[in-house]
Amino acid sequence: MAGAAPLRALLLAGSMLLPCARAANLPPQTVEIAGTTRTYYLYVPPTTRPAGNPPLLVVLHWTSGDGRAALRTWTPLADREGMVLVAPNSTTPIGWRIREDGPAFLHTIVETVAARTPIDPRRVYLFGVSAGAIHALTIGVVESEYFAAVAIHAGSWRDRENFNALEFATRKIPVAITIGDRDELFSMKSVQATKAALVAAGHPVTLTVMPGEHHEYSDVAKHVNRDAWAFLRAFQLPSEPRFREYR
């Protein structure tokens, strides 16, 4: 059949577009938190691995981004690895706020997802980009017995308040940091200072510097996500998760 090979190629090409198409068409989900309606995006892959419940990755978007855009970069990998994705929206497009978007907010999002679809509570991870990277790192350290590990791209701590989060860590949470050596917004000095503070506090840290890369995530998302997931999936909580309330 002369047309069989081109047809197979066309079908395969179409199937490669499905994850992004599904993500693009995902409707926003809502949840009421302290009298405020908050939105998030949830992606459950068509199939998950048969051994046990799937892991959950919480994806935190960049400044002026949203959960749908951040989630879209992860869906092909989620399909291959069988992980559930959830990507909340921050209170404002400007960035993440520690009070409104902090531990209680993300805890509610995770527990809402867990009530809707089976996940492994000992394998809940954080990933963030830029402003989302700062927030993911801070929340991961503060709630180190709730999240198993953290991976960030194009971000670091720069304010003393961020570094103070280390005082609240009750577990040495593993952290992976990826940054381009030409990042316009986060200097290598701030990245190295962040790593040094984490290491000094006993947290395992993996730092990957990408030569010639800038702050832009879309250019490297495929490779960053692949490496971030390779790091994250190696860890799980040693016992059932424990969330600590903050007021």
N, C-alpha and C positions, 0 to 999 in steps of 0.2 A: 504494500500500500504506500504509494509515493507520498501521500499527504499525511501519513501517520506521525512521522517525526515532527514536522512543523506543528501539528495539532497538539502533540504531547508537550512541545516546548511552550505553546501558547497557554495550555492549561496550567503548566507548572508556573509560568510567569504570573498568571492570574492568582494562583494560590499564594504566591509570595506577597501579593498585595492585600490579601484578606486581613492580616493582623492590623495593619494601619487603617484599613477601611472600617473594621469593627470598632477600633478605638475612636475614629473620627465620628462615628455615629452613636457613641455611648451617650445616653442622657445623663445630666447631672443628678446625683442623689442628694437628698436633704436629710438633715437631722437637727432636732431642736436641742440647743445647749444653752442653759441659763436664760431661756426666753428669747434666744436669737436663732434664726434659721441659718444653718451653715451648709455649704455645698461641698461635695467630693465626687470623684469618679472611681468607679469600681470595675476591674477587669478580671474575669474568671476564665482561664483558658478552656478550650473545648474538652481537653483531656488532661488529667493530672496523673502523676506517677502512682502506680498501684499500691506501693508500700507506705501506708500511713497517710495522714492528712498533709496537704501541701503547705509549704511555707508562705508567709505573707511579706511582701515588700511595700513599705510606706515610702512614697516618692514625693519629695518636697520641691516645688517649682522655684524658678528664679524670679527676680524682680520683673514686674510687668508681664509675667507669664501666668499660666493657670494650670490646674491639675490635669486637664485633658491633654494639653500640649506636652507636659512632662510624662504622662502615662504613655502617650503614643510612641515615645522613643523606646519603651521597654517591651511592647507587646510581642514582637517577634521572638525575643529571648524567653518571655513568659510562656509562649506556646511550646518552645522546645524543652524548657526546663520544668514546666508544669507548676509554676508559682502563681499565686494570686497577687494582683496589684491593687493598691488603693492610693489615690492621689488627691488629697484635700486642697481646697483653695484657701489662701491666707485671707485674713480680714480685709486687707487693702492690697492693691496691686503693688504698692511701694515696697512691701516686704513683710516679713514675719514678725509678729509681736509676741514677746515672751508671755504676757498675761493672757491676751485673747486667744493666741494660737499655741499656747504652751502645753505642758504635760497633760492637763485635764482634757483639753481639746483633742489631742492625738489619741489619748486613752479612750475617749468616747468613740472616736472614729474606728479604732481597732476593734473595740468590743461590739460595735454595731455591725461591722463586717463579720466578725466571728459568729454573731447570732444568725446571720443570713447564709453563710457558707462555711463548711468545715475548713479549719486551718489548724496548723500545729502551733500551739501557743508558745512553745519553747523556741520556735524559729520565726520570730517576727523581727524584721530588719528595717533600718532607716537608710535612705539614700537621698542626698540633696545636692543641688547645684547653685552656686553663687550665694545669694541670700538664703536659699534653702539649705545650702551646705553649712552655713553658720548655725542655722536653727537645728539642723539634724545633729550636728556635733554637740551642741549644748543640751538638747533634749536627751540624746543618747547617754551622755555622761550623768545627767541628773537622774534619769530613769534606767540606770544600768542593770537593774534586775528585772526589767520589763522587756527591753529590747536586747536581742542577742548580740548584735554587732552593728557598726555604722560604716558607711562608705560615702565619701564626698568628692565632688569635683569642683575646681575653680573657686575655692573658698578657704578661709582660715579665721581664727579668732583675731580680733584687733583691739577690742575694748576690754578694760579690766573686768567689767561685769561678766563677760563671757568666760574669762579665765577663772573667775570665782566659782563657776559651776563645778570645778574639780573638787571643791570642798564637800559637795553633796554626793559624790560617787560612793556607792557601797559595794561595787563590784568593778573589777578591772576590765572594762569593756573594750574589745578589739576595734581598732579604727584603721581605715584605709583612706589615704589622701592622695588625690591625683591633681596635678596642676601643670599648666604649660609654663615654660620658663620665660615666656614673653607675655604673661597675663598682665593686662593693663590695670586691673582693679585690685589684685592681691599680690603683694610683693613676696619674693622668696624669703625676705627677712621675716615677714609675718607668718609665713608657712613654717619656716624653721622654728620660730618661737613657739608656735602652736604645738608642733611635734615635740619640742624639748619639754614643754610643760606637761604634756600627756605622758611622756616617757618617765619624767621625774616623779609623776604620781603613780607610776606602775602600770600604765595602760599599754598594751601591745600596739605598736603603730607601724604601718607600712606606708612609706612615702614613695610615690612614683612621679618623677618630673619628666614631662614630655618635651623634648627639644624642639624649638621652633614653633610651638603651639601658643595660641593666644587665649583670651578668655572665652571665646565663642564655644559653646557646647555642641551645637548641631554638627559642627565639622568632625567631631571625634566621638560622638555619642555611642556609635556602634561598638567601638573598641573600649571606651571607658566603661560602658555597661557590662560588657563581657568580662572585663577584668574585675570590676566591682563585684559581680555576682560570683565569680570564682573565689574571691576572698570571703564574701559573706557566708556562702553556703557551707563553709568549713566549720562554722560555729553554731552552737545552740546553747540555750541556758542550761546550767547544771541541774536545775530543779524547776518547779512550776513558777511562772512569772509572778512577780510581786510589784504592784504599783504603789508608789508612795504619794499620798495627797499633799498638795501644797496650797496654802491660803495666803 
